[in-house]
Amino acid sequence: MKNKAQVEVQFNWIFILIVGAIILSFFVVIAMRQKQASESSINVGFFVNFEKALSGISAVQGKTLLFEVPNMDLNYECTSGCDCAAYAGVSRARASASFNMRDKIIFSPNKLKGNNLLTMSRDWSYPFRITNLLFITSPQVKYLIEDTPVGNSLYNSLPQTFLKVEQTEQRSFDKQLFKPSEKIEAITGNYKLKFVFTESKPEEFAIPDEVADLPSKDVTAIFIEKVSGASEKVRFYEKDSTDKTKFRETGVSYLFGEATQFGAIFAEDLNAYACMMNKAFKKYEMVARVYEIKQKLYYIDAPQNCRINYVTSYMDRVVSAVPNMDFKNQLGEKDGSALNITNNARSISLQNDNAIKAGCPQIY
């Protein structure tokens, strides 16, 4: 009897423990779901406000804003088919919140960490105004610009390193000039680094040991290539996975003015840059067609001395060449179209200047 009673007591305790564990698990699951629902609600609210802020910034030329974000994994991704979106979470398929880029032209790293995001708009004109390009980054991404005349001009055009937010100076952008032949100071503490070369070849640069352990896709570079008599190009690089001290080239594309240089600097890689530039060129085509019609109408009504400024041959060539552009990895296939656009854009700019000097209505 005594043994039977002991067994019953043990069974009762086991039963109590099992039931208690089930009840505890139930409440843990409820708490976790509530936490996930709360985080999802916060993330959705953030994206709603963030999209509104981007819409406001995109409507203003040269606007820079430091945007506070909740503690979450924020990512930006463009697929190979150029389906681009920002999302919260470890993957796009399991994102707690997201928003599609739609008509916005945004250049950004693929990972955005920290409590603040820098958002910036820049006017893109070539030669006439086309649209505003948007740029997003984190103050925890470091941009290293080669110390050359071109590099210094770029450095000064990039955002300030500190912005005043509610009367407090906050770190907004991490930029630094460097000389490839000299040791780079204060290079640690960032989760991403982007080198911008304007004279030296990235293939010949020795990546500092301090960043050797960062993933290859988080140590990248571009080379802004200017060749007389040719269109401006940009070459993309990332750290070689087999030799951590070297960069390897991943592709080449085209540039059309300073705003697109910024695009190459802020974009995660060639694919992200190409997706946004292909979208931007669709707007370029629409705007060019409007000015083509405008020139033709001006030519009809203009005095004889003004008509030379409204001959549409240059604009016609731009309208014809723009749809042929593709910013995906180019190995010279689109050099003719790119040079055609560059040269005729200069001629249109000269036409506009001459119209103003002659007292004729300007083209743009």
Secondary structure, 3 states (H helix, E strand, C coil): CHHHHHHHHHHHHHHHHHHHHHHHHHHHHHHHHHHHHHHHHHHHHHHHHHHHHHHHHHCCCCCEEEEECCCCCEEEEECCCCCEEEEECCCCCCCCEEEECCCCCEECCCEECCCEEEEEEEEEECCCEEEEEEEEECCCEEEEEECCHHHHHHHHHCCCCEEEECCEEEECCEEEEECCCCCCCCCCCCCEEEEEECCCCHHHCCCCHHHCCCCHHHEEEEEEECCCCCCCEEEEEEECCCCCCCEEEEEEEECCCHHHHHHHHHCCCHHHHHHHHHHHHHHHHHHHHHHHHHHHHHHHHCCHHHHHHHCCHHHHHHHHHHHHCCCCCCCCCCHHHHHHHHHHHHHHHHHHHHHHHCCCCCCC
